[in-house]
Amino acid sequence: MAEELGIFETDESPIKNGVVTFVSFALFGFVPLVAYVLAQLIPYLSVNPSISFLIACILTGLTLFALGSLKVKVTGKNFFRSGLEILVLGGLAAAATHGIGFALRTLI
């Protein structure tokens, strides 16, 4: 398969790659939830859920930009452009899922 498709064989451990991916998803996926955890600790945030949502959106945007900027270590591209690319793609994915959720809500 390596000869036909031109795929380079690698000696990287698939278990290590899987663990790193899992930890990354768990760590960075928890960041948007921090606003809702804080809402349980800070009475003002629990009274006004729209502020918790705004904080979650801001934290998500910052996290996406940071992940895109960290991608530069692998790709060697411009950190700002890479961060902005991931931020826009993540924003589009969030908007699409929000729209799908809104459409499904009307069906239920």
C-alpha positions in Angstrom: 0.0 0.0 0.0 2.9 2.3 0.7 4.3 1.9 -2.8 0.9 2.2 -4.6 -0.5 5.2 -2.7 2.8 6.9 -1.8 2.0 6.7 1.9 5.0 7.0 4.1 5.3 4.3 6.8 5.7 5.7 10.3 6.9 4.3 13.5 4.6 6.4 15.6 2.5 4.6 18.2 -1.2 4.6 17.4 -1.9 4.1 21.1 0.1 7.2 22.0 -1.6 9.2 19.3 -5.0 8.0 20.5 -4.3 9.0 24.1 -3.0 12.4 23.1 -6.2 13.0 21.0 -8.4 11.8 23.8 -6.7 14.1 26.4 -6.9 17.0 24.0 -10.6 16.6 23.3 -11.3 16.2 27.0 -9.2 19.2 28.1 -10.1 21.6 25.4 -13.7 20.4 25.2 -14.2 21.3 28.9 -13.2 24.9 28.4 -16.6 26.1 27.1 -18.2 24.3 30.1 -16.2 26.4 32.5 -18.8 29.2 32.2 -21.6 26.9 33.3 -19.5 25.5 36.2 -18.8 29.1 37.3 -22.6 29.8 37.1 -23.1 27.3 39.8 -20.5 29.0 42.0 -21.4 32.7 41.2 -25.0 33.6 41.9 -25.1 36.4 39.3 -24.2 34.1 36.5 -26.9 31.5 37.4 -29.5 34.3 37.5 -28.6 35.5 34.0 -28.0 32.4 31.7 -27.3 34.6 28.7 -24.1 35.9 30.3 -23.0 32.3 30.9 -23.7 31.6 27.2 -21.7 34.7 26.1 -18.8 33.7 28.3 -19.0 30.1 26.9 -18.9 31.5 23.4 -15.9 33.8 24.1 -14.0 30.9 25.8 -14.8 28.7 22.9 -13.5 31.2 20.4 -10.3 31.8 22.4 -9.8 28.0 22.7 -10.3 27.5 18.9 -7.9 30.3 18.1 -5.3 28.9 20.6 -5.6 25.4 19.0 -5.1 26.9 15.6 -2.1 28.8 16.7 -0.6 25.7 18.3 -1.1 23.9 15.0 1.8 26.0 13.7 4.3 23.8 15.6 3.4 21.0 13.1 2.6 23.0 10.0 5.0 25.9 10.2 2.5 28.4 8.9 1.7 31.9 10.2 0.2 31.5 13.7 -2.4 34.3 13.3 -3.7 32.9 10.0 -3.8 29.4 11.3 -5.6 30.5 14.5 -8.1 32.5 12.5 -8.7 29.5 10.1 -9.6 27.2 13.0 -11.7 29.9 14.7 -13.7 30.4 11.5 -14.1 26.7 10.8 -15.2 26.1 14.4 -17.6 29.0 14.2 -19.2 27.7 11.1 -19.5 24.2 12.6 -21.1 25.7 15.7 -23.5 27.8 13.7 -24.5 24.8 11.6 -25.1 22.6 14.7 -27.0 25.4 16.3 -29.2 25.8 13.2 -29.8 22.1 13.0 -30.7 22.0 16.7 -33.1 24.9 16.2 -34.7 23.2 13.2 -35.1 19.9 15.1 -36.6 21.8 18.1 -39.5 22.8 16.0 -40.2 19.2 15.1 -40.4 18.1 18.7 
